[in-house]
């Protein structure tokens, strides 16, 4: 499942001709309503900061200070809305027409944000599996199978001098079964190492996809900023933007 998600969003990144030159974008979680995915694109040099909220997702674009302010303002807003900063003040727009217009302007960013969330979920699942395997390896290390094989080998050497004894023959058969069990355990641990390597490779692939999408988010933020500024100006001019005191 994780590999499929990686491939899908790597393909999306390729189709969008993602640049790898911008590195200022970061994906960070924000407190949000239950079941809502929040994506934050941090841009230290952002001239405008804003957010758009839907029932299932929230997209936040702008500076780190603005993102922190949005966290503080968020409980005071409900439904679908636009939040933005202007002259050190916070505003929100609830007019459905303006929200839809903003959604059309930002539709690619919104979809990419949902893709980032899916990749983040895949990373979390891989992390849980890596932790589970690491804990099992720590438990396994308490019993070294090579030491067990050495001890069984020594015992077999002694018993072979007594192999005419029925009791010795029975113990030899039991030890041979123990040796087979230890060999199976060694094979299992080898397979576990391969699994850890595979999980690490998947994590690397997801990280690369996240970076590519983040770069494209930065490009889209810059390209759509003039349209969003015009929408904010219109809302302020028609008293459709309410100040959050």
C-alpha positions in Angstrom: 0.0 0.0 0.0 2.8 2.4 0.9 4.7 1.8 -2.3 1.6 2.5 -4.3 1.1 5.8 -2.7 4.7 6.7 -3.2 4.5 5.9 -6.9 1.3 7.8 -7.4 2.6 11.0 -5.9 6.0 10.7 -7.5 4.2 10.5 -10.8 2.2 13.6 -10.0 5.4 15.4 -9.1 6.9 14.4 -12.5 3.9 15.6 -14.4 4.0 18.9 -12.7 7.8 19.3 -13.6 8.7 19.9 -10.0 11.8 22.0 -9.3 14.3 20.9 -6.7 15.9 24.3 -6.1 13.6 25.6 -3.4 14.2 24.3 0.1 12.3 26.7 2.3 9.1 24.7 2.4 8.3 22.5 5.3 5.3 20.2 6.1 4.2 20.6 9.7 1.1 19.5 11.5 -1.3 22.0 13.1 -4.0 21.4 15.6 -7.2 20.8 13.6 -10.7 19.5 13.9 -11.2 15.8 14.2 -10.8 14.1 10.8 -9.3 17.3 9.2 -5.9 17.2 7.5 -3.9 20.4 7.9 -1.0 21.2 5.6 1.3 24.1 6.3 3.7 25.6 3.8 6.2 27.7 5.7 7.7 30.6 3.7 9.9 32.9 5.7 9.9 35.6 3.1 6.1 35.4 2.4 4.5 38.8 1.8 1.0 37.5 2.4 0.0 34.7 4.8 -3.4 33.0 4.6 -5.3 29.8 5.1 -8.3 28.1 3.5 -10.4 25.6 5.5 -12.8 22.9 4.3 -14.5 20.1 6.3 -11.7 17.6 5.4 -8.6 19.7 4.9 -6.9 23.0 5.7 -4.2 24.6 3.7 -2.0 27.3 5.4 0.5 29.3 3.4 2.9 31.9 4.8 5.4 32.7 7.6 5.9 30.8 10.8 4.6 33.7 12.9 1.4 33.8 10.8 1.0 30.0 11.1 1.2 30.4 14.9 -1.4 33.2 14.8 -3.7 31.0 12.8 -3.5 28.4 15.5 -4.6 30.9 18.0 -7.4 32.3 15.8 -8.7 28.9 14.5 -11.1 28.0 17.4 -13.0 31.2 16.6 -13.9 30.2 13.1 -16.3 27.6 11.8 -17.3 25.9 8.5 -15.5 26.7 5.3 -13.6 30.0 5.4 -10.5 31.9 4.3 -8.2 33.4 7.0 -5.5 36.0 6.2 -3.2 38.6 7.7 -3.1 42.2 6.7 -1.2 45.0 8.6 -0.6 42.9 11.6 -4.3 42.0 11.9 -6.2 38.8 11.3 -9.3 38.6 9.1 -11.6 35.8 7.9 -14.0 35.4 5.0 -17.0 33.2 5.2 -18.7 34.2 2.0 -19.2 30.9 0.0 -18.6 32.6 -3.4 -15.2 34.0 -2.3 -14.3 30.7 -0.6 -15.0 28.8 -3.9 -13.0 31.3 -5.9 -10.1 30.9 -3.6 -10.5 27.1 -3.8 -10.3 27.3 -7.6 -7.1 29.4 -7.4 -5.5 27.0 -4.9 -6.9 23.7 -6.2 -3.6 22.2 -7.2 -2.0 23.2 -3.8 -5.0 21.7 -2.0 -4.7 18.4 -3.9 -0.9 18.3 -3.3 -1.6 18.9 0.4 -3.8 15.9 0.5 -1.0 14.0 -1.2 1.5 15.1 1.4 -0.9 13.9 4.1 -1.2 10.5 2.4 2.6 10.3 2.2 2.9 11.3 5.9 0.5 8.6 6.9 2.6 6.1 4.9 5.8 7.3 6.6 4.1 6.9 10.0 3.1 3.3 9.2 6.6 2.4 8.1 8.0 4.0 11.2 5.8 1.9 13.4 6.9 -1.3 11.5 10.6 -0.3 11.9 10.1 0.3 15.6 8.4 -3.1 16.0 11.2 -4.9 14.1 13.9 -3.0 16.1 12.3 -4.1 19.4 12.1 -7.7 18.3 15.8 -7.5 17.4 16.6 -6.2 20.9 14.7 -9.1 22.4 16.4 -11.6 20.1 19.8 -10.3 21.0 19.4 -11.7 24.5 19.6 -15.2 23.1 22.5 -15.6 20.6 21.8 -18.5 18.2 25.5 -18.9 17.4 26.3 -19.4 21.0 23.4 -21.9 21.2 24.8 -23.8 18.2 28.2 -23.9 19.8 26.8 -25.3 23.1 24.8 -27.9 21.2 27.8 -28.9 19.2 29.9 -29.5 22.3 27.1 -31.6 23.8 26.9 -33.7 20.5 30.6 -34.3 20.7 30.3 -35.8 24.1 27.2 -37.9 23.2 28.8 -39.4 20.1 31.2 -41.2 22.4 28.2 -42.8 24.1 26.1 -43.4 21.0 25.6 -47.1 21.7 23.4 -46.0 24.7 19.7 -45.7 23.9 19.5 -42.6 26.2 22.4 -41.0 24.3 20.7 -41.7 20.9 17.5 -40.1 22.1 19.3 -37.0 23.3 21.2 -36.8 20.0 17.9 -36.8 18.1 16.6 -34.1 20.4 19.7 -32.0 19.9 19.6 -32.4 16.1 16.0 -31.0 16.2 17.2 -28.1 18.4 19.9 -27.4 15.8 17.3 -27.2 13.1 15.3 -24.8 15.2 18.3 -22.6 15.7 19.0 -22.6 11.9 15.4 -21.6 11.3 15.8 -18.7 13.7 19.0 -17.6 12.0 17.1 -17.6 8.7 14.3 -15.6 10.2 16.7 -12.9 11.5 18.4 -12.7 8.1 14.9 -12.1 6.5 14.2 -9.5 9.2 17.3 -7.6 8.2 16.2 -7.6 4.6 12.8 -6.3 5.7 14.5 -3.4 7.6 16.5 -2.5 4.5 13.3 -2.6 2.4 11.5 -0.3 4.9 14.4 2.1 4.9 14.3 2.2 1.1 10.6 3.0 1.2 11.2 5.7 3.7 13.8 7.2 1.5 11.4 7.1 -1.5 8.6 8.7 0.4 11.0 11.4 1.7 12.1 12.2 -1.9 8.4 12.4 -3.0 7.7 14.7 -0.1 10.6 17.0 -1.0 9.4 17.2 -4.6 5.8 18.0 -3.7 7.1 20.6 -1.2 9.1 22.3 -3.9 6.1 22.5 -6.2 4.0 23.9 -3.3 6.5 26.8 -3.0 6.3 27.5 -6.7 2.5 27.5 -6.6 2.4 29.7 -3.5 4.5 32.4 -5.4 2.4 32.1 -8.6 -1.0 32.3 -6.9 -0.1 35.1 -4.4 -1.1 38.0 -6.7 -4.6 36.4 -7.2 -5.1 35.8 -3.5 -4.0 39.4 -2.7 -6.6 40.7 -5.2 -9.3 38.5 -3.6 -8.4 39.9 -0.1 -8.5 43.5 -1.4 -11.9 42.9 -2.9 -13.2 41.3 0.4 -12.0 44.2 2.4 -13.4 46.7 0.0 -16.9 45.1 0.1 -16.9 44.5 3.9 -16.8 40.7 3.3 -13.7 40.2 5.5 -14.3 40.4 9.3 -11.6 41.4 11.7 -10.6 38.9 14.4 -10.0 41.0 17.5 
